[in-house]
Amino acid sequence: MLKSLILCLTAFAMVLALSACSGGLDKTALIEKYSNKESKFIWVSGMQVHYRDEGIGELVVLLHGTASSLHTWDQWAEQLSEEYRVIRLDLPGFGLTGPHPHDKYQVNDDVQFLKEFLQKLLVNSKPQKLHLVGNSLGGRIAWQYSLAHSQQVKSLTLMNSLGYPQAQWPPAIEMAQWPILDSIVANFSPRFMFEDGLKHIYFDDALVTQKLVDRYYQLANFPGNMAAFPKRVKAKLDTHSDDIKNISVPTLIQWGAQDEYFPVARAHDFKRDIVNSKMKIYADIGHLPMEETPQQSVQDFRLFLDSLLVVE
């Protein structure tokens, strides 16, 4: 706790010192920069949700984590869209979707949002079950969704997922949970804090390029996202772990062994609690296996889906 306090206060001081350098970024410019020809927008719950829908075949839905965006799945989507229909989206409060108009950021709110998004997007599609994949916060939403709507979920993949009580949070999240500091975080976001934070998320610092830091920093400054961040991380995300034992859909657990904040022991907890689940652990990989080892992680995912066909 003392270490966390020191980190928070140090970051607070640096934020104050550099706050004059922080400014809002233009919405139109950000949309132009971080969307592409595959990008689409759809109105759901008062938000213009940014998503991409690529490929044809069985449906795979990819959910990103806190402070991230659909871009984290670029390499997976490129490979999987060759034989699957791959849908990914910016969750409320992140990316080009922007904040929820009513600040609904509890997990149940995200589950309801995802249900409405899929209903609206797939209204003219042939009914089919989906393969649901989530990293970090996205994993927390995914396994809760699989409990609430198991009849819609053909498989569940959890990648360095939230699910059990956290011993510690990344400093930015911890800061945003504290009174007074939360209002600072909501208004000021120096770029250096993003670079430092990402070097703790990725195991290999070489992956933290200037382009990557720009993306995280600039999308965090999409209008409304910074103000939403403290509300987002104050949601009760590491609760209800007893419910994990009720997950009944086929489940794959993928985990980077060098995750500083989501220790590999949590992967074994998921494996223990989810009957007949499968697990893949990646050495020298941090919090984002889909980016840090895209070829191996997507291959393991494909093999997992192939094993479901054998069972059928």
Backbone as numpy.savetxt, mean C-alpha at the origin, in Angstrom:
# Nx Ny Nz CAx CAy CAz Cx Cy Cz
10.97 3.63 22.97 10.14 4.83 22.97 11.00 6.09 22.97
12.12 6.08 23.77 12.99 7.23 23.83 13.62 7.51 22.47
14.04 6.42 21.81 14.63 6.59 20.48 13.62 7.22 19.53
12.38 6.75 19.60 11.34 7.28 18.72 11.09 8.75 19.02
11.10 9.11 20.30 10.88 10.50 20.70 11.98 11.39 20.14
13.23 10.91 20.26 14.36 11.69 19.76 14.24 11.88 18.24
13.88 10.80 17.56 13.72 10.89 16.11 12.64 11.89 15.73
11.52 11.81 16.47 10.41 12.70 16.18 10.78 14.16 16.41
11.45 14.43 17.55 11.80 15.80 17.88 12.86 16.35 16.92
13.81 15.47 16.53 14.82 15.88 15.57 14.18 16.24 14.24
13.30 15.35 13.80 12.60 15.61 12.54 11.76 16.87 12.64
11.14 17.08 13.78 10.32 18.27 14.01 11.15 19.53 13.86
12.34 19.51 14.45 13.22 20.68 14.37 13.65 20.94 12.94
13.96 19.87 12.22 14.37 20.04 10.82 13.23 20.54 9.97
12.04 20.07 10.27 10.87 20.53 9.52 10.67 22.02 9.71
10.77 22.47 10.96 10.61 23.90 11.24 11.67 24.72 10.52
12.89 24.18 10.50 13.99 24.92 9.88 13.81 25.06 8.38
13.20 24.03 7.76 13.10 24.03 6.32 11.68 24.25 5.80
10.78 24.57 6.70 9.38 24.66 6.30 9.14 25.73 5.23
9.98 26.72 5.23 9.82 27.78 4.23 10.06 27.27 2.82
10.77 26.11 2.73 11.07 25.54 1.42 9.94 24.68 0.89
8.96 24.40 1.76 7.89 23.50 1.35 6.73 24.28 0.78
6.27 23.87 -0.38 5.14 24.56 -0.99 4.23 23.60 -1.69
3.03 24.04 -1.98 2.08 23.19 -2.66 2.50 22.96 -4.11
2.13 21.81 -4.63 2.44 21.48 -6.01 1.17 21.54 -6.84
1.33 21.86 -8.10 0.19 22.07 -8.98 -0.49 20.74 -9.32
-1.80 20.67 -9.12 -2.57 19.45 -9.32 -2.52 18.99 -10.76
-2.75 19.90 -11.67 -2.77 19.55 -13.08 -1.42 19.01 -13.54
-0.35 19.63 -13.09 0.99 19.19 -13.46 1.29 17.80 -12.92
0.84 17.55 -11.70 1.08 16.23 -11.09 0.30 15.14 -11.82
-0.93 15.44 -12.18 -1.74 14.46 -12.93 -1.07 14.15 -14.27
-0.59 15.19 -14.92 0.07 14.99 -16.21 1.34 14.16 -16.07
2.09 14.39 -15.00 3.37 13.71 -14.82 3.19 12.26 -14.39
2.21 11.99 -13.51 2.11 10.66 -12.90 0.93 9.83 -13.40
0.33 10.25 -14.49 -0.63 9.40 -15.19 -0.03 9.07 -16.55
-0.59 8.05 -17.21 -0.13 7.70 -18.55 -1.32 7.24 -19.37
-1.07 6.65 -20.52 -2.16 6.28 -21.42 -3.04 5.18 -20.82
-2.52 4.45 -19.83 -3.31 3.41 -19.17 -4.11 3.97 -17.99
-3.83 5.18 -17.59 -4.51 5.78 -16.43 -5.95 6.14 -16.76
-6.82 5.88 -15.80 -8.22 6.27 -15.92 -8.67 6.83 -14.57
-9.78 7.55 -14.60 -10.34 8.11 -13.37 -11.82 7.77 -13.30
-12.28 7.43 -12.10 -13.68 7.07 -11.91 -14.15 7.66 -10.57
-15.36 8.18 -10.56 -15.87 8.80 -9.34 -16.42 7.73 -8.39
-15.87 7.68 -7.18 -16.32 6.75 -6.15 -16.31 7.48 -4.80
-17.42 7.47 -4.12 -17.52 8.08 -2.78 -17.03 9.52 -2.75
-17.32 10.27 -3.81 -16.93 11.67 -3.86 -15.49 11.92 -4.23
-14.78 10.87 -4.68 -13.38 11.02 -5.08 -13.21 10.62 -6.53
-12.33 11.32 -7.23 -11.99 10.94 -8.59 -10.80 9.99 -8.51
-11.08 8.70 -8.46 -10.08 7.69 -8.17 -9.22 7.40 -9.39
-7.91 7.47 -9.19 -6.95 7.14 -10.24 -6.69 5.65 -10.23
-6.82 4.99 -11.40 -6.55 3.56 -11.48 -6.02 3.21 -12.86
-5.50 2.00 -12.98 -5.08 1.46 -14.26 -5.64 0.05 -14.39
-6.12 -0.27 -15.57 -6.79 -1.54 -15.85 -6.15 -2.10 -17.12
-5.31 -3.14 -16.96 -4.49 -3.62 -18.06 -4.61 -5.13 -18.23
-4.60 -5.59 -19.46 -4.58 -7.01 -19.74 -5.95 -7.65 -19.78
-5.97 -8.93 -20.14 -7.20 -9.71 -20.24 -6.97 -11.06 -19.56
-7.98 -11.54 -18.85 -7.87 -12.84 -18.19 -8.47 -12.78 -16.80
-8.07 -13.72 -15.94 -8.53 -13.69 -14.56 -8.13 -12.37 -13.92
-8.94 -11.92 -12.97 -8.78 -10.59 -12.40 -7.81 -10.59 -11.22
-6.79 -9.72 -11.30 -5.83 -9.51 -10.21 -5.94 -8.06 -9.77
-6.17 -7.84 -8.48 -6.29 -6.48 -7.93 -5.11 -6.25 -6.98
-4.37 -5.16 -7.20 -3.16 -4.84 -6.45 -3.37 -3.60 -5.59
-3.09 -3.71 -4.28 -3.29 -2.61 -3.34 -1.95 -2.20 -2.72
-1.63 -0.92 -2.82 -0.36 -0.40 -2.30 -0.45 -0.09 -0.80
0.68 0.35 -0.23 0.76 0.65 1.19 0.70 2.14 1.50
0.92 2.47 2.76 0.87 3.84 3.25 1.88 4.73 2.51
1.40 5.91 2.10 2.23 6.95 1.45 2.73 6.53 0.07
2.21 5.42 -0.45 2.64 4.94 -1.75 1.57 5.24 -2.80
1.61 4.53 -3.91 0.68 4.76 -5.01 0.67 3.52 -5.90
-0.16 3.52 -6.91 -0.23 2.38 -7.82 1.08 2.13 -8.56
1.96 3.14 -8.60 3.24 3.00 -9.31 4.14 1.93 -8.69
3.91 1.62 -7.43 4.75 0.60 -6.77 4.59 -0.76 -7.43
3.50 -0.95 -8.19 3.22 -2.22 -8.85 3.61 -2.22 -10.33
4.35 -1.22 -10.79 4.65 -1.11 -12.22 5.22 -2.40 -12.81
6.21 -2.97 -12.14 6.89 -4.14 -12.70 6.01 -5.38 -12.64
5.23 -5.51 -11.59 4.29 -6.63 -11.52 3.24 -6.50 -12.61
2.67 -5.31 -12.76 1.61 -5.12 -13.76 2.12 -5.40 -15.16
3.33 -4.97 -15.46 3.89 -5.20 -16.79 3.96 -6.69 -17.11
4.36 -7.49 -16.13 4.51 -8.93 -16.35 3.17 -9.66 -16.31
2.33 -9.33 -15.34 1.09 -10.07 -15.15 0.05 -9.76 -16.22
0.08 -8.55 -16.77 -0.94 -8.16 -17.74 -0.82 -8.94 -19.04
0.25 -9.73 -19.19 0.39 -10.58 -20.37 -0.64 -11.70 -20.37
-1.13 -12.10 -19.17 -2.10 -13.20 -19.11 -3.22 -12.98 -18.08
-3.21 -11.86 -17.40 -4.26 -11.55 -16.43 -4.79 -10.13 -16.69
-5.98 -9.88 -16.19 -6.49 -8.52 -16.14 -6.04 -7.93 -14.81
-5.20 -6.92 -14.86 -4.58 -6.36 -13.66 -5.15 -4.97 -13.38
-5.74 -4.82 -12.21 -6.30 -3.54 -11.79 -5.54 -3.06 -10.56
-5.08 -1.83 -10.60 -4.43 -1.20 -9.44 -4.94 0.22 -9.33
-4.89 0.77 -8.14 -5.48 2.08 -7.92 -4.73 2.83 -6.82
-4.88 4.15 -6.83 -4.40 4.98 -5.72 -5.48 5.01 -4.66
-5.17 4.51 -3.47 -6.14 4.48 -2.38 -6.45 5.89 -1.89
-7.59 6.09 -1.22 -7.94 7.42 -0.70 -6.84 8.00 0.19
-6.49 9.25 -0.07 -5.45 9.93 0.70 -4.08 9.82 0.11
-3.96 9.10 -1.02 -2.66 8.87 -1.64 -2.72 9.07 -3.15
-1.54 9.24 -3.74 -1.43 9.33 -5.19 -2.29 10.42 -5.79
-2.82 10.14 -6.96 -3.64 11.12 -7.68 -5.12 11.04 -7.31
-5.47 10.14 -6.40 -6.86 10.07 -5.94 -7.17 11.21 -4.97
-6.21 11.52 -4.12 -6.43 12.60 -3.15 -7.24 12.16 -1.95
-7.55 13.08 -1.05 -8.17 12.74 0.23 -9.62 12.33 0.12
-10.06 11.56 1.10 -11.48 11.22 1.20 -12.23 12.46 1.66
-13.34 12.83 1.02 -14.03 14.08 1.38 -14.60 14.08 2.80
-14.77 12.88 3.38 -15.31 12.79 4.74 -14.31 12.16 5.71
-13.04 12.14 5.33 -11.97 11.64 6.20 -12.25 10.24 6.73
-12.71 9.36 5.86 -12.99 7.98 6.28 -11.78 7.11 5.96
-10.99 6.81 7.00 -9.73 6.10 6.79 -9.56 4.87 7.67
-10.62 4.43 8.34 -10.52 3.17 9.06 -10.51 2.02 8.05
-10.04 0.85 8.48 -9.94 -0.28 7.57 -11.30 -0.64 6.99
-12.34 -0.60 7.82 -13.68 -0.91 7.33 -14.12 0.08 6.25
-13.67 1.34 6.38 -13.97 2.33 5.35 -13.29 1.97 4.04
-12.03 1.51 4.13 -11.31 1.12 2.93 -11.93 -0.10 2.27
-12.40 -1.04 3.08 -13.06 -2.22 2.54 -14.32 -1.82 1.79
-15.11 -0.92 2.38 -16.33 -0.45 1.72 -16.00 0.32 0.44
-14.96 1.15 0.50 -14.53 1.89 -0.68 -14.13 0.94 -1.80
-13.34 -0.09 -1.46 -12.89 -1.04 -2.47 -14.07 -1.79 -3.08
-15.02 -2.13 -2.25 -16.23 -2.80 -2.75 -16.95 -1.91 -3.76
-17.14 -0.64 -3.42 -17.83 0.28 -4.31 -17.04 0.53 -5.59
-15.72 0.65 -5.46 -14.87 0.85 -6.63 -15.00 -0.31 -7.60
-14.90 -1.55 -7.09 -14.97 -2.72 -7.96 -16.36 -2.89 -8.56
-17.38 -2.60 -7.77 -18.74 -2.70 -8.30 -18.94 -1.75 -9.47
-18.46 -0.53 -9.32 -18.64 0.46 -10.37 -17.77 0.14 -11.58
-16.56 -0.29 -11.33 -15.64 -0.56 -12.44 -16.06 -1.80 -13.23
-16.59 -2.80 -12.54 -16.87 -4.09 -13.18 -18.35 -4.29 -13.48
-19.13 -3.23 -13.45 -20.58 -3.34 -13.60 -20.96 -4.02 -14.92
-20.18 -3.82 -15.95 -20.50 -4.40 -17.25 -19.66 -5.64 -17.58
-18.90 -6.12 -16.58 -18.05 -7.28 -16.79 -18.74 -8.56 -16.34
-18.31 -9.65 -16.92 -18.82 -10.95 -16.51 -18.40 -11.22 -15.07
-19.31 -11.64 -14.19 -18.96 -11.89 -12.78 -17.82 -12.90 -12.66
-16.84 -12.57 -11.85 -15.73 -13.48 -11.61 -15.09 -13.16 -10.27
-14.45 -14.16 -9.69 -13.72 -13.94 -8.46 -12.38 -13.27 -8.78
-11.81 -12.62 -7.78 -10.57 -11.91 -8.00 -9.44 -12.46 -7.14
-8.23 -12.27 -7.63 -7.01 -12.55 -6.87 -6.60 -11.22 -6.23
-6.63 -11.14 -4.93 -6.40 -9.88 -4.22 -5.01 -9.88 -3.59
-4.22 -8.86 -3.93 -2.83 -8.74 -3.47 -2.66 -7.41 -2.75
-2.04 -7.43 -1.56 -1.83 -6.19 -0.84 -0.49 -6.13 -0.14
0.15 -4.99 -0.22 1.41 -4.74 0.48 1.17 -3.78 1.63
1.69 -4.10 2.82 1.64 -3.21 3.98 0.19 -2.86 4.33
-0.17 -1.58 4.29 -1.57 -1.19 4.51 -2.48 -1.88 3.52
-2.05 -2.01 2.27 -2.84 -2.69 1.27 -3.12 -4.14 1.66
-2.16 -4.77 2.32 -2.38 -6.13 2.80 -3.42 -6.18 3.91
-3.37 -5.18 4.77 -4.37 -5.10 5.86 -5.77 -4.97 5.28
-5.92 -4.13 4.28 -7.21 -3.96 3.63 -7.61 -5.25 2.92
-6.64 -5.89 2.28 -6.92 -7.09 1.49 -7.44 -8.23 2.37
-6.77 -8.49 3.50 -7.25 -9.63 4.30 -8.57 -9.31 4.99
-8.81 -8.04 5.31 -10.12 -7.68 5.87 -11.21 -7.83 4.80
-10.87 -7.46 3.57 -11.82 -7.61 2.46 -12.15 -9.08 2.24
-11.14 -9.93 2.34 -11.36 -11.36 2.11 -12.27 -11.96 3.18
-12.27 -11.38 4.36 -13.17 -11.84 5.41 -14.59 -11.33 5.17
-14.70 -10.08 4.76 -16.03 -9.49 4.56 -16.69 -9.99 3.28
-15.88 -10.35 2.27 -16.44 -10.72 0.96 -15.72 -11.95 0.41
-15.65 -12.99 1.20 -14.90 -14.19 0.81 -15.43 -14.81 -0.47
-16.72 -14.61 -0.75 -17.31 -15.19 -1.96 -16.79 -14.53 -3.22
-16.16 -13.34 -3.08 -15.63 -12.62 -4.24 -14.14 -12.88 -4.46
-13.48 -13.47 -3.46 -12.02 -13.56 -3.47 -11.58 -15.00 -3.76
-10.86 -15.17 -4.86 -10.35 -16.50 -5.23 -9.05 -16.81 -4.53
-8.23 -15.80 -4.33 -6.97 -15.98 -3.59 -6.57 -14.66 -2.94
-5.72 -14.78 -1.93 -5.23 -13.63 -1.17 -3.71 -13.72 -1.10
-3.03 -12.61 -1.41 -1.58 -12.56 -1.27 -1.21 -11.38 -0.37
-0.48 -11.68 0.69 -0.10 -10.67 1.68 1.41 -10.46 1.62
1.80 -9.23 1.37 3.21 -8.90 1.17 3.64 -7.88 2.23
4.47 -8.34 3.19 4.88 -7.46 4.29 3.68 -6.69 4.81
2.67 -7.43 5.18 1.36 -6.86 5.49 1.19 -6.48 6.96
0.42 -5.42 7.17 -0.08 -5.14 8.52 -1.04 -6.25 8.94
-1.02 -6.54 10.23 -1.95 -7.54 10.71 -1.86 -7.77 12.21
-0.66 -7.55 12.76 -0.42 -7.81 14.17 0.07 -6.51 14.84
-0.07 -6.40 16.16 0.35 -5.17 16.86 1.79 -4.79 16.53
1.99 -3.52 16.21 3.29 -3.01 15.81 4.13 -2.62 17.03
5.38 -3.08 17.06 6.30 -2.66 18.11 6.77 -1.23 17.87
6.90 -0.85 16.60 7.29 0.51 16.25 6.80 0.82 14.85
6.69 2.11 14.57 6.28 2.59 13.26 7.43 3.40 12.66
7.47 3.54 11.35 8.44 4.46 10.74 8.27 5.86 11.36
9.36 6.61 11.52 9.30 7.91 12.19 8.23 8.86 11.66
8.04 8.93 10.35 7.03 9.84 9.79 5.63 9.48 10.29
5.35 8.18 10.37 4.05 7.75 10.86 3.92 8.02 12.35
5.00 7.78 13.08 4.98 8.04 14.51 4.76 9.52 14.80
5.44 10.38 14.05 5.27 11.82 14.21 3.82 12.22 13.99
3.23 11.67 12.93 1.87 12.05 12.55 0.82 11.57 13.54
1.21 10.69 14.45 0.28 10.19 15.45 0.32 11.01 16.75
1.30 11.92 16.86 1.48 12.69 18.08 0.77 14.04 17.98
0.14 14.50 19.08 -0.45 15.84 19.08 0.63 16.90 18.79
0.25 17.96 18.17 1.10 19.07 17.75 1.95 18.68 16.53
2.71 17.57 16.67 3.52 17.14 15.54 2.65 16.77 14.35
1.46 16.27 14.64 0.58 15.88 13.53 0.22 17.06 12.64
0.03 18.23 13.25 -0.32 19.39 12.45 0.87 19.88 11.62
2.09 19.68 12.15 3.28 20.02 11.38 3.39 19.12 10.17
3.24 17.81 10.40 3.32 16.85 9.30 2.27 17.15 8.24
1.09 17.58 8.68 0.00 17.85 7.74 0.27 19.05 6.85
1.24 19.88 7.23 1.45 21.12 6.49 2.82 21.26 5.85
3.82 20.53 6.36 5.18 20.67 5.85 5.77 19.31 5.55
6.45 19.21 4.42 6.99 17.91 4.00 8.32 18.08 3.26
9.40 18.37 3.97 10.69 18.54 3.29 11.10 17.28 2.53
11.65 17.47 1.38 11.99 16.35 0.51 13.01 15.42 1.16
13.96 15.96 1.95 15.01 15.12 2.54 14.43 14.06 3.46
13.27 14.37 4.09 12.66 13.39 4.97 12.16 12.17 4.18
11.70 12.41 2.97 11.26 11.30 2.12 12.45 10.43 1.72
13.54 11.07 1.35 14.72 10.30 0.95 15.24 9.46 2.11
15.33 10.06 3.28 15.80 9.32 4.45 14.85 8.17 4.80
13.55 8.45 4.76 12.58 7.42 5.09 12.62 6.25 4.12
12.78 6.54 2.83 12.81 5.48 1.83 14.03 4.59 1.98
15.13 5.14 2.46 16.33 4.33 2.67 16.15 3.34 3.82
15.16 3.57 4.65 14.84 2.60 5.70 13.80 1.59 5.22
13.09 1.92 4.16 12.06 1.03 3.62 12.67 0.03 2.64
13.55 0.52 1.77 14.26 -0.34 0.82 15.53 -0.86 1.49
15.84 -2.14 1.33 17.07 -2.68 1.90 18.30 -2.16 1.15
18.18 -2.08 -0.16 19.29 -1.63 -1.01 19.14 -0.14 -1.29
20.02 0.67 -0.72 19.95 2.13 -0.89 20.06 2.54 -2.36
20.67 1.71 -3.18 20.84 2.06 -4.59 19.50 2.16 -5.31
18.47 1.54 -4.76 17.14 1.60 -5.36 16.46 2.94 -5.10
16.98 3.68 -4.12 16.37 4.97 -3.77 16.98 6.05 -4.66
16.48 6.11 -5.87 16.97 7.07 -6.86 16.28 8.42 -6.65
16.83 9.43 -7.29 16.22 10.75 -7.20 14.82 10.75 -7.82
14.64 9.97 -8.88 13.33 9.87 -9.51 12.32 9.27 -8.55
12.73 8.25 -7.80 11.84 7.61 -6.83 11.46 8.59 -5.72
12.47 9.29 -5.19 12.21 10.25 -4.11 11.26 11.34 -4.61
11.49 11.82 -5.83 10.60 12.83 -6.41 9.15 12.34 -6.44
8.98 11.09 -6.85 7.62 10.56 -6.96 6.92 10.54 -5.61
7.58 10.02 -4.61 6.97 9.96 -3.28 6.71 11.36 -2.73
7.69 12.22 -2.89 7.56 13.59 -2.37 6.46 14.36 -3.09
6.44 14.28 -4.40 5.48 15.06 -5.17 4.06 14.53 -5.02
3.88 13.22 -5.00 2.53 12.68 -4.82 2.03 12.91 -3.39
2.94 12.94 -2.43 2.52 13.28 -1.06 2.00 14.71 -1.00
2.50 15.55 -1.91 2.07 16.94 -1.96 0.95 17.19 -2.97
0.36 16.12 -3.50 -0.86 16.29 -4.28 -1.90 16.92 -3.37
-2.66 17.91 -3.84 -3.56 18.67 -2.96 -4.41 17.79 -2.04
-4.24 18.03 -0.74 -5.03 17.33 0.26 -4.37 16.12 0.88
-3.35 15.55 0.20 -2.76 14.31 0.72 -1.99 14.50 2.02
-1.23 15.59 2.14 -0.47 15.80 3.37 -1.40 16.01 4.56
-2.48 16.74 4.35 -3.43 16.96 5.44 -4.12 15.66 5.83
-4.28 14.76 4.85 -4.94 13.48 5.12 -4.02 12.50 5.85
-2.72 12.68 5.71 -1.78 11.67 6.22 -1.92 11.41 7.73
-1.95 12.43 8.60 -2.12 12.13 10.02 -3.44 11.42 10.32
-4.49 11.78 9.61 -5.78 11.11 9.82 -5.68 9.66 9.38
-4.97 9.43 8.30 -4.75 8.09 7.80 -4.06 7.21 8.85
-2.94 7.68 9.37 -2.12 6.83 10.23 -2.62 6.76 11.66
-3.61 7.58 12.01 -4.23 7.45 13.32 -5.34 6.39 13.32
-5.69 5.89 12.16 -6.66 4.80 12.08 -6.09 3.57 12.77
-6.93 2.76 13.34 -6.50 1.58 14.10 -6.17 0.46 13.12
-4.90 0.42 12.70 -4.50 -0.49 11.64 -3.93 -1.82 12.15
-3.37 -1.81 13.36 -2.73 -3.03 13.86 -3.58 -3.70 14.94
-4.87 -3.75 14.71 -5.80 -4.36 15.66 -6.56 -5.51 14.97
-7.33 -6.24 15.77 -8.17 -7.34 15.27 -7.37 -8.47 14.66
-6.16 -8.71 15.16 -5.35 -9.80 14.62 -5.98 -11.16 14.89
-6.85 -11.26 15.88 -7.53 -12.53 16.13 -8.38 -12.96 14.95
-8.81 -12.00 14.14 -9.66 -12.31 12.99 -8.91 -13.03 11.88
-7.59 -12.93 11.89 -6.78 -13.53 10.82 -7.02 -15.04 10.74
-7.27 -15.67 11.86 -7.50 -17.12 11.89 -8.77 -17.51 11.13
-9.61 -16.52 10.85 -10.87 -16.81 10.14 -10.73 -16.73 8.62
-9.56 -16.35 8.13 -9.36 -16.27 6.68 -9.44 -17.67 6.09
-10.28 -17.83 5.09 -10.53 -19.16 4.53 -10.09 -19.30 3.07
-9.77 -18.20 2.41 -9.39 -18.28 0.99 -7.93 -18.70 0.88
-7.53 -19.35 -0.21 -6.12 -19.72 -0.41 -5.23 -18.49 -0.30
-4.16 -18.60 0.48 -3.34 -17.43 0.80 -1.86 -17.69 0.58
-1.20 -16.71 -0.05 0.25 -16.69 -0.20 0.80 -15.55 0.63
1.85 -15.82 1.40 2.52 -14.80 2.20 3.90 -14.57 1.59
4.18 -13.35 1.18 5.48 -12.98 0.63 6.10 -11.91 1.54
7.39 -12.09 1.86 7.96 -11.19 2.87 9.43 -10.91 2.62
9.80 -9.63 2.68 11.20 -9.24 2.67 11.79 -9.41 4.06
12.85 -10.20 4.17 13.39 -10.57 5.48 14.05 -9.42 6.22
14.42 -8.36 5.49 15.14 -7.24 6.11 14.25 -6.02 6.34
12.97 -6.24 6.48 12.03 -5.14 6.78 12.27 -4.65 8.20
12.61 -3.37 8.36 12.93 -2.81 9.67 11.71 -2.69 10.58
10.55 -2.47 9.99 9.37 -2.15 10.79 8.33 -3.26 10.81
8.38 -4.15 9.83 7.47 -5.29 9.77 8.33 -6.56 9.78
8.80 -6.97 10.95 9.77 -8.06 11.04 9.25 -9.36 10.44
10.19 -10.18 9.97 9.84 -11.42 9.30 9.06 -12.37 10.23
9.16 -12.16 11.53 8.37 -12.97 12.46 6.87 -12.84 12.19
6.46 -11.67 11.67 5.04 -11.48 11.36 4.60 -12.39 10.21
5.50 -12.66 9.28 5.17 -13.59 8.20 4.85 -14.96 8.76
5.63 -15.39 9.73 5.40 -16.69 10.36 4.10 -16.68 11.17
3.75 -15.53 11.72 2.46 -15.42 12.42 1.30 -15.63 11.46
1.38 -14.98 10.29 0.34 -15.19 9.27 0.29 -16.65 8.85
1.47 -17.25 8.63 1.53 -18.65 8.20 0.89 -19.56 9.24
1.14 -19.28 10.50 0.56 -20.08 11.60 -0.95 -19.93 11.66
-1.44 -18.71 11.46 -2.86 -18.42 11.71 -3.77 -18.70 10.51
-3.22 -18.73 9.30 -4.05 -18.96 8.11 -3.85 -20.41 7.65
-4.87 -21.20 7.77 -4.80 -22.63 7.46 -4.38 -22.85 6.01
-3.40 -23.75 5.82 -2.93 -24.16 4.49 -2.34 -23.02 3.66
-1.92 -21.96 4.32 -1.28 -20.86 3.58 0.13 -21.26 3.15
0.65 -20.57 2.13 2.01 -20.79 1.65 2.83 -19.54 1.93
4.14 -19.71 2.08 4.98 -18.58 2.46 6.29 -18.57 1.67
6.68 -17.37 1.23 7.95 -17.15 0.57 8.68 -15.99 1.27
9.89 -16.28 1.74 10.71 -15.25 2.40 11.88 -14.91 1.49
12.14 -13.59 1.33 13.20 -13.13 0.43 14.34 -12.50 1.24
15.51 -13.13 1.16 16.68 -12.62 1.87 17.14 -11.30 1.26
17.69 -10.44 2.10 18.25 -9.16 1.65 17.25 -8.31 0.88
15.98 -8.39 1.29 14.92 -7.59 0.71 14.18 -6.91 1.85
13.76 -5.65 1.63 13.07 -4.89 2.66 11.57 -4.99 2.58
10.90 -3.85 2.64 9.45 -3.79 2.81 8.67 -3.98 1.51
9.35 -3.89 0.36 8.65 -3.86 -0.92 9.18 -4.93 -1.88
8.91 -6.20 -1.63 9.42 -7.26 -2.52 9.01 -7.09 -3.98
7.82 -6.52 -4.23 7.38 -6.38 -5.63 8.25 -5.40 -6.40
8.97 -4.51 -5.70 9.90 -3.59 -6.35 11.34 -4.05 -6.22
11.67 -4.66 -5.08 13.06 -5.00 -4.79 13.48 -6.32 -5.42
12.53 -7.23 -5.60 12.81 -8.48 -6.30 11.60 -8.84 -7.17
11.33 -8.00 -8.16 10.10 -8.16 -8.95 10.01 -9.48 -9.71
11.12 -9.92 -10.29 11.09 -11.15 -11.08 10.75 -12.36 -10.21
11.45 -12.50 -9.10 11.24 -13.66 -8.23 9.88 -13.61 -7.56
9.48 -12.43 -7.07 8.20 -12.35 -6.36 7.02 -12.59 -7.29
7.09 -12.10 -8.52 5.98 -12.32 -9.45 5.97 -13.77 -9.94
7.14 -14.37 -10.06 7.21 -15.78 -10.43 6.56 -16.65 -9.35
6.86 -16.34 -8.09 6.26 -17.09 -6.99 4.74 -16.90 -6.95
4.30 -15.71 -7.28 2.87 -15.44 -7.34 2.22 -16.26 -8.46
2.84 -16.29 -9.62 2.31 -17.07 -10.74 2.21 -18.56 -10.36
3.26 -19.08 -9.72 3.26 -20.49 -9.32 2.15 -20.77 -8.32
1.91 -19.82 -7.44 0.82 -19.94 -6.47 -0.52 -20.02 -7.19
-0.74 -19.14 -8.15 -2.00 -19.18 -8.91 -2.12 -20.48 -9.72
-1.00 -20.95 -10.27 -1.01 -22.21 -11.00 -1.41 -23.37 -10.09
-0.97 -23.32 -8.83 -1.31 -24.39 -7.88 -2.79 -24.42 -7.58
-3.46 -23.30 -7.70 -4.90 -23.25 -7.47 -5.62 -23.96 -8.61
-5.08 -23.85 -9.83 -5.69 -24.53 -10.97 -5.62 -26.04 -10.81
-4.50 -26.53 -10.24 -4.34 -27.96 -10.00 -5.39 -28.46 -9.01
-5.62 -27.67 -7.97 -6.61 -28.04 -6.95 -8.00 -28.10 -7.56
-8.32 -27.15 -8.45 -9.62 -27.11 -9.09 -9.86 -28.35 -9.95
